[in-house]
């Protein structure tokens, strides 16, 4: 028997939603609050075959290990600065009239130190999916949340959308940075049910760890375990795609708030060693319907350059090198990674969501995603530009 995450829906009524893809159109025909069930089951080989024939099951995948995209400790040149961080300036957040007011953001990570003064005045809602406890014994989640909506500390602004009213901190990774696709899927569904307009994921599948688990626990030969892990890898991409379609379809039916999901591409590349050492985005960022984020850093003469570690095949990019934000336990700390770029994008998405709601009175996932992608700027990027590594460019806050 093996554990599987199963997304099941029952066709009851149409929503009238006009989705972006055929798959989302099929999902929209049956999405209603009571119709959706996401659960983890123990399944035999026969059960798996039966699930593949069940028209009510939208997607299913074996539970796989997930790990945070481990950041690199950075020099932190701005730790004692005042004003705004370079990340704030790079996305234009200092020049926008919007601050995220009225928007709910979810950070699914290692939890949060909600007592940190960066989150003063924000309604922080915690939920633990790791069977450990709330809080953040790692620091990764606190840093990411601070970049999205943290209040200034010592007169230094590092939060993109400090006016965000509600922050959902789902602890889907334990204090060592480990978790599973089961927790991620449950965390996303919780965020949707709690009204998140933006969901931020700075994590990815641990493929080597899953292979090792199959070898050790099921006593499989390494070649067979690798092939089996590849099957699970593909199935989990389909699962996250289906969850993204679910979010779009539910919002399109008018029953829930529109939600955009952004995810880090990963830190496994080494651009300085040549194309042979460049990897593409890992799941969930690689799933259709999820905005994949790459990282850029500062180069001489004021230029921006793709971070050496940043994986490719991304939709957009953002500052991810030497990023100062909230430190669990108090104070500030600087890290580098696509984990740091992703909350910049999530914060900018919150600003665009606020603008659309205030100026048009409506919001849908398609328009919000289009505005975010279209905001990408190639200005200032060092030539030649690798579009696979930067997507549409560095996301920009709305100006008016």
FISE-39556 format. One record per residue (C-alpha): residue in three letters; x, y, z. Coordinates in pm, 1 decimal, padded with zeros to 6 digits. Layout:
+-----+----------+----------+----------+
| res |       c1 |       c2 |       c3 |
+-----+----------+----------+----------+
| ALA |        X |        Y |        Z |
...
+-----+----------+----------+----------+
//
This chain:
+-----+----------+----------+----------+
| res |       c1 |       c2 |       c3 |
+-----+----------+----------+----------+
| UNK |  00000.0 |  00000.0 |  00000.0 |
| UNK |  00115.1 |  00352.0 | -00079.5 |
| UNK | -00018.7 |  00691.8 |  00024.6 |
| UNK | -00181.4 |  00901.3 | -00248.0 |
| UNK | -00325.4 |  01251.7 | -00251.4 |
| UNK | -00657.1 |  01245.7 | -00439.2 |
| UNK | -00853.0 |  01544.1 | -00572.6 |
| UNK | -01212.6 |  01443.5 | -00633.5 |
| UNK | -01513.6 |  01642.8 | -00756.2 |
| UNK | -01875.8 |  01552.9 | -00826.3 |
| UNK | -02066.7 |  01708.4 | -01114.3 |
| UNK | -02370.9 |  01890.9 | -00979.1 |
| UNK | -02405.7 |  02226.9 | -01152.0 |
| UNK | -02240.4 |  02451.9 | -01405.5 |
| UNK | -02094.5 |  02786.3 | -01306.3 |
| UNK | -02102.3 |  02975.7 | -01635.4 |
| UNK | -01730.1 |  03043.7 | -01595.0 |
| UNK | -01519.2 |  03103.7 | -01906.5 |
| UNK | -01178.4 |  02955.1 | -01815.2 |
| UNK | -00840.7 |  02975.2 | -01989.4 |
| UNK | -00791.9 |  02604.5 | -02066.2 |
| UNK | -01001.9 |  02306.8 | -02167.4 |
| UNK | -00904.9 |  02128.9 | -01848.2 |
| UNK | -01023.6 |  02423.3 | -01641.0 |
| UNK | -01346.1 |  02426.5 | -01844.7 |
| UNK | -01412.4 |  02066.3 | -01749.0 |
| UNK | -01338.9 |  02144.5 | -01386.7 |
| UNK | -01565.9 |  02449.0 | -01393.8 |
| UNK | -01860.1 |  02232.2 | -01494.1 |
| UNK | -01855.9 |  02064.3 | -01155.4 |
| UNK | -01699.9 |  02299.1 | -00902.5 |
| UNK | -01914.1 |  02377.8 | -00602.1 |
| UNK | -01816.7 |  02416.4 | -00238.6 |
| UNK | -01959.2 |  02083.0 | -00129.1 |
| UNK | -01835.3 |  01901.0 | -00440.0 |
| UNK | -01461.4 |  01918.1 | -00379.9 |
| UNK | -01276.2 |  01664.4 | -00171.7 |
| UNK | -00901.4 |  01653.1 | -00126.0 |
| UNK | -00789.3 |  01355.5 |  00077.5 |
| UNK | -00500.3 |  01120.6 |  00140.7 |
| UNK | -00567.2 |  00748.6 |  00097.3 |
| UNK | -00372.0 |  00424.7 |  00122.0 |
| UNK | -00393.3 |  00265.6 | -00221.6 |
| UNK | -00292.6 | -00067.7 | -00368.8 |
| UNK | -00187.1 | -00116.6 | -00730.5 |
| UNK | -00545.3 | -00216.6 | -00813.3 |
| UNK | -00678.4 |  00093.3 | -00637.2 |
| UNK | -00449.7 |  00312.7 | -00844.7 |
| UNK | -00578.3 |  00155.2 | -01164.9 |
| UNK | -00936.0 |  00209.7 | -01052.9 |
| UNK | -00866.5 |  00575.1 | -00969.2 |
| UNK | -00736.9 |  00626.5 | -01320.4 |
| UNK | -01076.2 |  00515.8 | -01456.4 |
| UNK | -01291.5 |  00718.9 | -01216.2 |
| UNK | -01433.6 |  01028.8 | -01392.0 |
| UNK | -01491.3 |  01201.9 | -01057.0 |
| UNK | -01121.1 |  01194.9 | -00970.9 |
| UNK | -00952.6 |  01498.1 | -01125.2 |
| UNK | -00599.7 |  01405.1 | -01023.6 |
| UNK | -00409.1 |  01176.0 | -00790.1 |
| UNK | -00042.7 |  01140.0 | -00705.0 |
| UNK |  00175.7 |  00953.8 | -00457.7 |
| UNK |  00280.0 |  01151.7 | -00153.1 |
| UNK |  00632.3 |  01282.4 | -00214.8 |
| UNK |  00879.7 |  01464.3 |  00005.1 |
| UNK |  00899.8 |  01840.0 | -00027.6 |
| UNK |  01178.1 |  02064.8 |  00092.1 |
| UNK |  01229.9 |  02437.3 |  00112.2 |
| UNK |  01452.5 |  02581.8 | -00156.4 |
| UNK |  01742.1 |  02624.1 |  00083.6 |
| UNK |  01858.2 |  02985.7 |  00079.1 |
| UNK |  02214.4 |  03108.0 |  00104.3 |
| UNK |  02312.6 |  03331.2 |  00393.5 |
| UNK |  02398.5 |  03667.9 |  00235.1 |
| UNK |  02632.7 |  03947.9 |  00345.4 |
| UNK |  02339.0 |  04173.9 |  00431.0 |
| UNK |  02479.1 |  04511.2 |  00326.8 |
| UNK |  02143.4 |  04673.3 |  00403.5 |
| UNK |  02097.4 |  04535.9 |  00754.8 |
| UNK |  02199.3 |  04868.5 |  00907.7 |
| UNK |  02056.7 |  05087.0 |  00633.2 |
| UNK |  01749.4 |  05310.5 |  00638.3 |
| UNK |  01507.5 |  05396.6 |  00360.2 |
| UNK |  01417.6 |  05112.9 |  00124.0 |
| UNK |  01590.0 |  04787.9 |  00027.1 |
| UNK |  01712.7 |  04735.3 | -00325.7 |
| UNK |  01435.7 |  04481.9 | -00378.6 |
| UNK |  01169.3 |  04741.8 | -00301.4 |
| UNK |  01326.1 |  04979.4 | -00551.7 |
| UNK |  01373.8 |  04715.0 | -00821.9 |
| UNK |  01000.5 |  04634.2 | -00832.1 |
| UNK |  00894.8 |  04998.3 | -00793.2 |
| UNK |  00704.9 |  04941.8 | -00468.2 |
| UNK |  00823.1 |  05276.8 | -00329.4 |
| UNK |  00645.4 |  05464.0 | -00611.0 |
| UNK |  00303.1 |  05300.1 | -00599.1 |
| UNK | -00004.7 |  05440.9 | -00422.4 |
| UNK | -00110.5 |  05085.1 | -00335.4 |
| UNK |  00000.6 |  04893.8 | -00025.8 |
| UNK | -00206.3 |  04573.9 | -00025.7 |
| UNK | -00500.5 |  04701.8 |  00179.3 |
| UNK | -00796.7 |  04464.3 |  00161.0 |
| UNK | -00588.8 |  04175.2 |  00027.4 |
| UNK | -00531.9 |  03839.5 |  00195.8 |
| UNK | -00200.0 |  03664.6 |  00133.3 |
| UNK | -00100.0 |  03309.1 |  00224.6 |
| UNK |  00258.8 |  03199.6 |  00288.0 |
| UNK |  00295.5 |  02820.6 |  00292.7 |
| UNK |  00637.0 |  02760.9 |  00441.7 |
| UNK |  00806.5 |  02683.7 |  00776.5 |
| UNK |  00553.1 |  02888.6 |  00972.1 |
| UNK |  00598.2 |  03237.9 |  01109.8 |
| UNK |  00720.6 |  03425.0 |  01413.9 |
| UNK |  00406.0 |  03634.5 |  01438.8 |
| UNK |  00540.5 |  03819.4 |  01742.9 |
| UNK |  00800.5 |  03988.9 |  01523.3 |
| UNK |  00731.7 |  04365.4 |  01508.1 |
| UNK |  00732.3 |  04342.7 |  01127.3 |
| UNK |  00385.8 |  04185.1 |  01154.4 |
| UNK |  00242.5 |  04431.9 |  01403.9 |
| UNK | -00118.9 |  04515.6 |  01325.2 |
| UNK | -00159.4 |  04231.9 |  01075.1 |
| UNK | -00418.5 |  03963.1 |  01137.4 |
| UNK | -00189.3 |  03659.0 |  01125.7 |
| UNK | -00374.4 |  03326.4 |  01105.9 |
| UNK | -00159.0 |  03018.3 |  01164.4 |
| UNK | -00225.1 |  02654.5 |  01081.3 |
| UNK |  00014.0 |  02363.3 |  01121.2 |
| UNK |  00019.6 |  02085.7 |  00858.3 |
| UNK |  00336.4 |  01917.5 |  00989.3 |
| UNK |  00205.3 |  01767.6 |  01315.9 |
| UNK |  00466.6 |  01968.0 |  01504.9 |
| UNK |  00347.7 |  02308.4 |  01624.2 |
| UNK |  00285.4 |  02661.6 |  01504.1 |
| UNK |  00568.1 |  02912.6 |  01505.8 |
| UNK |  00887.0 |  02912.6 |  01300.5 |
| UNK |  01186.1 |  02721.8 |  01429.5 |
| UNK |  01360.3 |  02755.7 |  01094.7 |
| UNK |  01326.9 |  03122.5 |  00999.2 |
| UNK |  01258.2 |  03068.9 |  00628.3 |
| UNK |  00884.0 |  03137.4 |  00649.6 |
| UNK |  00928.6 |  03448.1 |  00863.9 |
| UNK |  01177.7 |  03592.3 |  00613.3 |
| UNK |  00947.4 |  03524.2 |  00317.7 |
| UNK |  00642.5 |  03669.7 |  00495.0 |
| UNK |  00842.1 |  03978.9 |  00587.2 |
| UNK |  00926.1 |  04045.4 |  00223.2 |
| UNK |  00560.6 |  04024.2 |  00126.7 |
| UNK |  00404.9 |  04246.8 |  00389.0 |
| UNK |  00645.5 |  04323.7 |  00674.0 |
| UNK |  00634.0 |  04665.8 |  00839.7 |
| UNK |  00957.9 |  04874.0 |  00838.4 |
| UNK |  01214.9 |  04795.5 |  01107.1 |
| UNK |  01464.2 |  05061.1 |  01220.1 |
| UNK |  01336.1 |  05287.7 |  00941.3 |
| UNK |  01419.0 |  05030.3 |  00671.9 |
| UNK |  01133.4 |  04923.6 |  00443.9 |
| UNK |  01163.7 |  04569.6 |  00308.2 |
| UNK |  00794.9 |  04465.4 |  00277.6 |
| UNK |  00635.9 |  04506.3 | -00066.5 |
| UNK |  00273.9 |  04531.2 |  00054.8 |
| UNK |  00280.5 |  04643.3 |  00421.4 |
| UNK | -00090.1 |  04729.9 |  00410.6 |
| UNK | -00201.1 |  04366.5 |  00379.2 |
| UNK | -00471.0 |  04310.4 |  00641.2 |
| UNK | -00469.4 |  03933.2 |  00671.7 |
| UNK | -00174.3 |  03696.4 |  00647.9 |
| UNK | -00230.5 |  03320.9 |  00637.6 |
| UNK |  00078.7 |  03138.7 |  00762.6 |
| UNK |  00046.6 |  02770.9 |  00680.6 |
| UNK |  00324.3 |  02560.7 |  00831.0 |
| UNK |  00372.2 |  02298.2 |  00560.4 |
| UNK |  00745.1 |  02249.1 |  00627.6 |
| UNK |  00889.4 |  02147.5 |  00964.2 |
| UNK |  01172.4 |  02321.8 |  01146.0 |
| UNK |  01424.8 |  02131.8 |  00934.7 |
| UNK |  01255.4 |  02249.1 |  00614.6 |
| UNK |  01098.2 |  01915.0 |  00522.6 |
| UNK |  00741.2 |  01832.4 |  00432.7 |
| UNK |  00527.2 |  01642.9 |  00183.5 |
| UNK |  00298.7 |  01703.0 | -00111.4 |
| UNK |  00012.6 |  01599.1 |  00116.1 |
| UNK |  00076.1 |  01900.2 |  00340.6 |
| UNK |  00123.9 |  02136.8 |  00045.7 |
| UNK | -00203.1 |  02030.7 | -00117.1 |
| UNK | -00389.3 |  02062.1 |  00214.0 |
| UNK | -00226.1 |  02399.6 |  00274.7 |
| UNK | -00332.5 |  02536.1 | -00063.2 |
| UNK | -00690.4 |  02420.2 | -00011.2 |
| UNK | -00691.8 |  02580.1 |  00335.8 |
| UNK | -00561.0 |  02906.0 |  00190.4 |
| UNK | -00832.8 |  02904.4 | -00076.3 |
| UNK | -01102.5 |  02835.2 |  00181.4 |
| UNK | -00967.6 |  03113.8 |  00403.6 |
| UNK | -00996.5 |  03371.1 |  00125.9 |
| UNK | -00638.0 |  03408.1 |  00001.7 |
| UNK | -00598.6 |  03627.2 | -00304.6 |
| UNK | -00230.0 |  03532.4 | -00333.1 |
| UNK | -00053.9 |  03210.2 | -00229.7 |
| UNK |  00326.2 |  03208.5 | -00202.6 |
| UNK |  00531.0 |  02885.1 | -00218.8 |
| UNK |  00909.0 |  02889.0 | -00173.0 |
| UNK |  00955.3 |  02510.4 | -00186.2 |
| UNK |  00985.6 |  02218.7 | -00424.8 |
| UNK |  00972.8 |  01840.8 | -00462.4 |
| UNK |  01263.0 |  01645.6 | -00317.9 |
| UNK |  01316.7 |  01397.5 | -00602.2 |
| UNK |  01642.2 |  01242.1 | -00470.9 |
| UNK |  01481.8 |  01202.2 | -00129.2 |
| UNK |  01184.4 |  01018.7 | -00278.5 |
| UNK |  01412.3 |  00780.9 | -00469.7 |
| UNK |  01605.2 |  00708.5 | -00151.5 |
| UNK |  01281.1 |  00643.7 |  00036.2 |
| UNK |  01166.9 |  00390.5 | -00225.0 |
| UNK |  01502.4 |  00212.4 | -00206.4 |
| UNK |  01508.6 |  00199.6 |  00173.3 |
| UNK |  01143.3 |  00138.9 |  00260.8 |
| UNK |  01032.7 | -00073.5 | -00034.0 |
| UNK |  01368.2 | -00243.0 | -00098.5 |
| UNK |  01359.3 | -00149.5 | -00467.4 |
| UNK |  01661.4 | -00154.6 | -00699.9 |
| UNK |  01788.5 |  00198.2 | -00765.9 |
| UNK |  01698.4 |  00190.6 | -01138.0 |
| UNK |  01341.5 |  00078.0 | -01070.3 |
| UNK |  01304.2 |  00323.2 | -00781.1 |
| UNK |  01414.6 |  00608.7 | -01007.7 |
| UNK |  01160.6 |  00510.6 | -01275.0 |
| UNK |  00886.6 |  00483.2 | -01014.1 |
| UNK |  00986.1 |  00822.3 | -00870.9 |
| UNK |  00960.2 |  00975.3 | -01218.6 |
| UNK |  00604.1 |  00846.2 | -01242.4 |
| UNK |  00525.1 |  01008.6 | -00909.3 |
| UNK |  00699.0 |  01329.1 | -01016.4 |
| UNK |  00480.5 |  01359.9 | -01327.6 |
| UNK |  00167.5 |  01271.8 | -01132.0 |
| UNK |  00239.5 |  01544.1 | -00876.9 |
| UNK |  00283.3 |  01802.6 | -01153.0 |
| UNK | -00063.5 |  01701.5 | -01275.5 |
| UNK | -00197.7 |  01724.5 | -00919.6 |
| UNK | -00072.2 |  02080.1 | -00870.1 |
| UNK | -00204.2 |  02175.0 | -01214.3 |
| UNK | -00545.4 |  02040.5 | -01115.9 |
| UNK | -00536.7 |  02232.7 | -00786.1 |
| UNK | -00452.7 |  02553.7 | -00975.7 |
| UNK | -00742.3 |  02484.7 | -01213.7 |
| UNK | -00966.1 |  02424.9 | -00914.3 |
| UNK | -00874.6 |  02765.5 | -00773.3 |
| UNK | -00949.3 |  02933.2 | -01106.0 |
| UNK | -01275.0 |  02748.3 | -01162.3 |
| UNK | -01411.6 |  02812.1 | -00812.3 |
| UNK | -01336.1 |  03182.0 | -00841.1 |
| UNK | -01479.6 |  03195.5 | -01192.6 |
| UNK | -01807.2 |  03056.3 | -01064.3 |
| UNK | -01840.0 |  03352.8 | -00828.8 |
| UNK | -01834.7 |  03141.5 | -00512.7 |
| UNK | -01482.0 |  03222.3 | -00396.4 |
| UNK | -01223.4 |  03497.1 | -00424.1 |
| UNK | -00984.5 |  03482.0 | -00719.9 |
| UNK | -00647.4 |  03337.8 | -00624.6 |
| UNK | -00305.3 |  03345.6 | -00790.0 |
| UNK | -00038.4 |  03094.2 | -00685.2 |
| UNK |  00330.1 |  03185.7 | -00720.4 |
| UNK |  00616.7 |  02944.1 | -00659.1 |
| UNK |  00996.3 |  02947.4 | -00653.8 |
| UNK |  01174.3 |  02780.0 | -00945.7 |
| UNK |  01456.1 |  02638.7 | -00730.1 |
| UNK |  01825.2 |  02699.3 | -00657.0 |
| UNK |  01996.4 |  02400.1 | -00817.6 |
| UNK |  02155.1 |  02571.4 | -01120.3 |
| UNK |  02504.3 |  02706.9 | -01173.9 |
| UNK |  02483.4 |  02947.7 | -01468.9 |
| UNK |  02850.4 |  03039.5 | -01435.0 |
| UNK |  02947.4 |  02684.7 | -01536.2 |
| UNK |  02752.4 |  02691.0 | -01862.9 |
| UNK |  02420.6 |  02562.6 | -01993.7 |
| UNK |  02502.0 |  02205.8 | -01890.8 |
| UNK |  02462.4 |  02312.8 | -01527.7 |
| UNK |  02131.1 |  02496.5 | -01570.6 |
| UNK |  01813.0 |  02319.8 | -01456.6 |
| UNK |  01448.7 |  02398.6 | -01524.5 |
| UNK |  01193.2 |  02490.1 | -01259.2 |
| UNK |  01090.2 |  02212.8 | -01022.7 |
| UNK |  00731.3 |  02137.9 | -00911.4 |
| UNK |  00507.4 |  02293.3 | -00799.4 |
| UNK |  00646.6 |  02594.2 | -00993.5 |
| UNK |  00659.5 |  02390.8 | -01315.2 |
| UNK |  00286.9 |  02306.7 | -01304.7 |
| UNK |  00057.9 |  02485.1 | -01548.9 |
| UNK | -00146.8 |  02753.8 | -01378.4 |
| UNK |  00121.5 |  02833.8 | -01118.0 |
| UNK |  00344.2 |  03137.9 | -01173.8 |
| UNK |  00709.8 |  03026.0 | -01168.5 |
| UNK |  00961.3 |  03274.7 | -01028.6 |
| UNK |  01331.2 |  03318.4 | -01103.5 |
| UNK |  01581.2 |  03533.2 | -00914.1 |
| UNK |  01801.1 |  03825.2 | -01018.3 |
| UNK |  02079.7 |  04006.2 | -00837.3 |
| UNK |  02274.9 |  04326.7 | -00878.5 |
| UNK |  02563.7 |  04354.9 | -01120.4 |
| UNK |  02816.9 |  04638.2 | -01168.5 |
| UNK |  02703.2 |  04963.8 | -01331.3 |
| UNK |  02355.3 |  04928.8 | -01183.1 |
| UNK |  02253.9 |  04634.0 | -01402.3 |
| UNK |  02051.2 |  04331.7 | -01294.4 |
| UNK |  02172.3 |  03982.1 | -01369.6 |
| UNK |  02021.2 |  03634.4 | -01339.4 |
| UNK |  02127.3 |  03479.2 | -01008.8 |
| UNK |  02380.4 |  03202.8 | -01062.1 |
| UNK |  02166.2 |  02949.3 | -00870.6 |
| UNK |  01828.6 |  03034.8 | -01028.3 |
| UNK |  01647.4 |  02761.0 | -01222.6 |
| UNK |  01490.8 |  02846.4 | -01558.1 |
| UNK |  01165.7 |  02811.1 | -01756.0 |
| UNK |  01009.3 |  03077.2 | -01536.1 |
| UNK |  00722.6 |  03316.9 | -01597.8 |
| UNK |  00868.6 |  03620.8 | -01419.2 |
| UNK |  01164.8 |  03712.6 | -01202.1 |
| UNK |  01236.3 |  03933.5 | -00901.1 |
| UNK |  01517.5 |  04031.3 | -00663.7 |
| UNK |  01656.7 |  03722.5 | -00490.9 |
| UNK |  02017.3 |  03802.3 | -00395.2 |
| UNK |  02119.0 |  03960.2 | -00062.0 |
| UNK |  01757.8 |  04017.6 |  00043.8 |
| UNK |  01703.6 |  04171.3 |  00387.5 |
| UNK |  01385.6 |  04077.5 |  00573.1 |
| UNK |  01249.0 |  03970.9 |  00912.2 |
| UNK |  01448.6 |  03728.6 |  01123.3 |
| UNK |  01267.4 |  03476.4 |  01341.9 |
| UNK |  01327.6 |  03579.2 |  01701.8 |
| UNK |  01361.7 |  03946.4 |  01612.6 |
| UNK |  01575.7 |  04175.7 |  01402.1 |
| UNK |  01673.2 |  04137.4 |  01039.1 |
| UNK |  01873.0 |  03889.6 |  00831.9 |
| UNK |  01975.1 |  03864.3 |  00465.8 |
| UNK |  01936.0 |  03556.4 |  00244.1 |
| UNK |  01968.4 |  03474.1 | -00124.9 |
| UNK |  01754.9 |  03231.6 | -00325.4 |
| UNK |  01452.0 |  03198.7 | -00548.9 |
| UNK |  01274.4 |  03164.0 | -00213.1 |
| UNK |  01350.9 |  03534.1 | -00163.3 |
| UNK |  01239.2 |  03631.9 | -00515.4 |
| UNK |  00900.6 |  03460.7 | -00482.8 |
| UNK |  00763.7 |  03677.4 | -00198.1 |
| UNK |  00860.9 |  03986.6 | -00398.9 |
| UNK |  00631.4 |  03857.6 | -00673.6 |
| UNK |  00359.7 |  03765.1 | -00422.8 |
| UNK |  00376.1 |  04116.4 | -00275.8 |
| UNK |  00352.5 |  04279.3 | -00618.0 |
| UNK |  00056.8 |  04050.8 | -00698.8 |
| UNK | -00114.2 |  04179.4 | -00382.2 |
| UNK | -00064.6 |  04537.6 | -00501.4 |
| UNK | -00216.7 |  04458.4 | -00840.9 |
| UNK | -00507.8 |  04279.1 | -00672.0 |
| UNK | -00577.3 |  04586.8 | -00461.0 |
| UNK | -00567.1 |  04813.5 | -00766.7 |
| UNK | -00806.3 |  04595.6 | -00967.4 |
| UNK | -01052.2 |  04567.7 | -00679.5 |
| UNK | -01049.5 |  04938.6 | -00600.8 |
| UNK | -01062.4 |  05066.4 | -00957.5 |
| UNK | -01289.6 |  04809.6 | -01123.9 |
| UNK | -01477.0 |  04653.5 | -00833.2 |
| UNK | -01400.1 |  04306.7 | -00970.3 |
| UNK | -01112.7 |  04063.5 | -00970.5 |
| UNK | -01050.4 |  03737.4 | -01149.4 |
| UNK | -00753.5 |  03507.7 | -01169.8 |
| UNK | -00701.4 |  03549.8 | -01544.1 |
| UNK | -00683.6 |  03928.9 | -01532.9 |
| UNK | -00468.4 |  03936.0 | -01217.6 |
| UNK | -00223.4 |  03688.0 | -01370.8 |
| UNK | -00215.8 |  03884.7 | -01696.3 |
| UNK | -00144.3 |  04212.5 | -01514.3 |
| UNK |  00133.8 |  04051.9 | -01312.0 |
| UNK |  00300.6 |  03893.8 | -01616.0 |
| UNK |  00259.7 |  04207.8 | -01825.7 |
| UNK |  00425.2 |  04415.4 | -01554.3 |
| UNK |  00753.5 |  04232.4 | -01611.7 |
| UNK |  01028.5 |  04469.2 | -01719.6 |
| UNK |  01348.0 |  04391.4 | -01910.4 |
| UNK |  01486.3 |  04737.3 | -01841.5 |
| UNK |  01817.4 |  04722.8 | -01660.5 |
| UNK |  01876.0 |  04351.3 | -01721.7 |
| UNK |  02226.1 |  04273.8 | -01835.9 |
| UNK |  02257.9 |  04172.2 | -02201.4 |
| UNK |  02224.0 |  03922.7 | -02355.6 |
| UNK |  01891.0 |  03840.1 | -02193.1 |
| UNK |  01808.2 |  03475.8 | -02125.1 |
| UNK |  01429.4 |  03480.8 | -02150.0 |
| UNK |  01397.2 |  03129.5 | -02009.3 |
| UNK |  01562.9 |  03258.0 | -01691.1 |
| UNK |  01368.8 |  03585.5 | -01655.9 |
| UNK |  01032.4 |  03524.1 | -01824.7 |
| UNK |  00861.8 |  03854.6 | -01898.2 |
| UNK |  01112.9 |  04029.0 | -01671.5 |
| UNK |  01126.8 |  04181.6 | -01324.4 |
| UNK |  00772.1 |  04230.2 | -01193.8 |
| UNK |  00666.6 |  04591.3 | -01134.3 |
| UNK |  00419.4 |  04742.7 | -00889.3 |
| UNK |  00123.7 |  04931.7 | -01039.8 |
| UNK |  00194.4 |  05303.9 | -01066.1 |
| UNK | -00158.9 |  05449.9 | -01053.1 |
+-----+----------+----------+----------+
//
